[in-house]
Amino acid sequence: MLLVLEGCRWCTTDACLEHERIALLHLKPFFVYRNPLQSWVEVKGSDCYKWEGFECNTTTRRLIQLSLISTKWEDNWEYGMDNRNLIVWYLNASMFLPFEELKRLYLSGNAIGGNLENEGFGKLSFTLSNLEILDLSYNYLNDSILLSLSELSSLRYLDLSYNQFEGSSHLRGKLSLVRC
């Protein structure tokens, strides 16, 4: 019995799920411009609980929060500076499929210009059924993202402020949704 108890000291019950760790590593290349995510290492079995930018449910070991804020640029929006050298990219939201218990997703300030056709958040509405907070502020999103986001019925807070909406003038500045 003592051998069994001693052996459990080296068990990795606190480690995140392997398929979620691999999915995080697949996300890494899209978010390494300014923030190198050095704690995200590609060592098999590495404990991603110690990685920066996310939180896991300690019971299920599933990812519940992912925070990848301002990885693409400095905070130039405040100063009215133009990011002419910045490459705007289209988000493939299906990269978040493995994170079935995801509740909070922060992608503010990442030069996201929209989502790939047929790979938007609407397609993930069943998989991301726990998503309550989505922050897509300070990106280059336009009106086309709105239809995709409307499918996420579990959202309680959506921040789309400081994007490039063409609609009415109140969409150009701050646009946030808070559901109770």
N, C-alpha and C positions, 0 to 999 in steps of 0.2 A: 504494500500500500504506500509506503514511504517513497518508493521508486516512482510510482504513478504520480504522486503529488509533486515530487521534485521535477519530473519530466514536464509537467504542465507549466512550470515557470517559463519555459521556452516556447510555449504555444503562442501563436499570433492571433489570439481571439480579438485583440484590439485593432488589428489591421483592417483596412478597408477591403471591400470585396475586390477580387482580382480583376474582374471584367470592368468595374468602375475605374480602377487604377489605370488600366490600359486605355479606357475611353478618355480619361484626363490627359494622358500622354498624347493622344491623338489631337486633343484641343490645343495643346501647348504651342505648336508652330504658328497658330493664328493670333496668339497673344503674347509674343515675346519681343516686340519692337522696343519698347521702353523698359518694360519689366521683364527681366530674363527668367523669372520663375525658377531660380536656381535650386530651390528646395524640391522641385519636381524631377526626381531622378528616375532613370530607366533601368534600375536594378530590380530584377524579378523578386517579388515578395517584399519590396521596400514598403515601409509603413507610411502610407499616404495620409494618415492622421496627422503626421508632423509637417505636412506640406502647407504652404501658405495659400490663402484665398478660398478656403472652403471649410465647411463644418459637416460632420457626420452624425447620424443618429447612433448613440452608443449602444443601443439594444440591437438594432437590425444591421448596423455597420454600413448603412446606405447613406449616400450623399444627400443632404437636405439643403445646403446653401453653397452657392458658387459665386464668388466675388472676383471678377476680373475687370476692375475699374481702371480707366485711363492707361491702358497698356500701349496705346498707339501714339499718344501725343501728350505734350505738356498741357497745362491748363491755360491755353491761349484764348479760349472763348471769352473769358472775362476781359481781356485786354483788346478785343477786337482784332486780333492778329489773324492773318490768313495762313493756312497750312498748305501752301502750294506744293510742297514736296510730299505730302501725305497721300498714300494710296488708299482710296476708298474700296472696300471689299464687300461682297455679298455673303451674308451669313447662311450657312447650311444648318438650319435648326435641327436637322436629324442627328447632328453630332451629340445632341443632348438626350437622345433616346435611352441610353443605358441608365440614366438617372431617374428612375421611376418614382422615387420619393422626394424629388426636388421640390422645395417649398419657396425658396428665395433665389432669384437669379439677377445678379448685378452686372450689366455689360455697358455701363456708362463710359463714354469717351473712348471708343474703340474704332472710329472711322467706319462704322457699319453703314452701308448705303442702301440696304434693303435685305431681302432674303431671296434665296434662289427659288425660281418658280417651281412649284410642287414640293418644296422642301421647307416651307414656312412653319410658323408656330401652329397654324390651323391644323396641319397634318398631325401634329403631336398632341392634339387636345386630349385624346384618350390616354396616351402614355404619361403626359405631364398633368394628370388630373389633380395633383396636389399643389401645383404652382399657385402661390398666393401673391407673391411680390415679383414684379418684373420691372427692372430699371434699364431703359434703353435711351436715356437722356444723353445729350451732347454727342450725337452721331450725325449721320447724313441721311436719315430715313425720310421718306416722302409718304404721300397718301396711300401708296400701294400696300404698305404694311398693315394698315388698319383692318382690312378684311381678314387677313391671316390671324391677327390678334383677337378678333371678335369671337373666335372659336374657343378661346381659353376661358371657360365659364367659372373656373375656380379662382380667378384673379380677384384679389381684394385691393391691390394697389398697383397701378401702372403709371410709370413716369416716362413720358415721351417729350419732355421739355427740351428746347434748343435742338431741334431737328429742322428739316427743310420741307415743312408741309405747305402746300400751295393753296389750301382751302381758305376759309375765313381767317381774318386777322388774329383771332384768339388762338388759332392753331400754330401760328408762327413762333410765339414765345413759349409760354409754359402750358403744357397739356398733361394733366395728371388725372387719373381716375382713382377714386377711393370708394370701395363698396363696403357696406357694413353688414 
